[in-house]
Amino acid sequence: MEKGKHNRERIIEKLIKDGDSWAKTRRAYEMTLGLQFRAVSTMGNWLGGAFVYRDKKGDKNARLPIEVVPTQKQRYALNFVIEHTFKDESFGLTEELLRRMTVDKWLDDWHSALSYPTWPIHDRIMGIQASILSNLMYPTPLRRIYDNEFFLVPADEDALTLPELMDTITKAIWTEPDESTEGHLNAEYTNRKPMISSLQRNLQREHLELLIDLTKSESQSTTAYKPTANLVMAELYQIKDNIDNVIRANNNIDEYTKVHLKDAGIQIDKALEAQYAYKVFY
């Protein structure tokens, strides 16, 4: 990832030579973005993962056929994904880059001919973040982590648990409304300098939709559904409390952030009400 960051910083000054089209900037940045996506996708697969060996009974120095990825490596992988996916700065986007990331319009190249001259910032970044977030929080990886907690990791040994995973992801994505970030309450915000950036608002919305989906029984076909749904509801309550605290305590929130948080609060209320009605009547 450091190599990708290094290359991005050198695109304009070193890669683009005199006489080159500025469209080369866009192609170069897209290449580094692809490398970044593959790296975080690979690391994300470590969560709830296991090594599978083909050693047979009686083999010399035989290993057990299944060995869960060590807990510290899973935590490292989770932090790696967060650092390189869920933070605005992890994408290395600058005004200098974005103002040069155009395309050459050639009629014999249908892709460039149909591409819009400016790079679709929010669509491209959200596409990557949504894909990685789904890989972390869909039923299958959650089921693997829950299974590992049972017997694959001895009870007296440390293990990555569902509560730890969910809480870590929530705190990483909802940093601004988190009540622990008191510095936000005394700051001045405007629509040009919002409390929550546009990229982060998109990510929070995607995370919220995933959490709400996980509370629905039809969203999961595994027996880990019930404990997962209960944990998710606890996360929703915490996010809602933090949202209410920020809105109540800060009169200087920009309009973008204000409507975003109010909408998120309404979605959470409706999701929790729906779950309560489901439990009561069914």
Secondary structure, DSSP 4 states (H G I P E B T S, - for coil): -HHHHHHHHHIIIIIS-TT--THHHHHHHHHHHHHHHHHHHHHHTTTT-EEE----TT-TTPPPSEEEPPHHHHHHHHHHHHHHHSSGGGG---HHHHTT------TT-HHHHHS-SS--HHHHHHHHHHHHHHHHHSHHHHHHHHHIIIIIS-TTS----HHHHHHHHHHHH-TTT-TT-GGGGG----SSS-SS-HHHHHHHHHHHHHHHHHTSGGG--STTHHHHHHHHHHHHHHHHHHHHHHHHH-S---HHHHHHHHHHHHHHHHHHHHHHHHHHH-
